Amino acid sequence: MCLAIPMQITEIKPDGMARVSAMGAERDIAIDLTPQAGVGDYVLVHAGFAIEVVDEQYAAETLDLIRDMSEMVDDPLFNREAALR
């Protein structure tokens, strides 16, 4: 399964690169596939590449879902390893 994370562009760098941020993490990514993206835009990041520009509402909703999933990992009902103990 592949997952793309919405991240906000905080800086455009030379050579088709950008600095992005989400949920306290920062990364440098390639924006060759989204040349229209600029500072402040949200992009879906997969394998170090921005693959699509998305709106702020979509980004916020997706990040909320990701946060919810991470909370489920701590829940024994959803954590197979904990359930087997």
Secondary structure, 3 states (H helix, E strand, C coil): CCCCEEEEEEEEECCCEEEEEECCEEEEEECCCCCCCCCCCEEEEECCEEEEEECHHHHHHHHHHHHHHHHHHCCCCCCHHHHCC
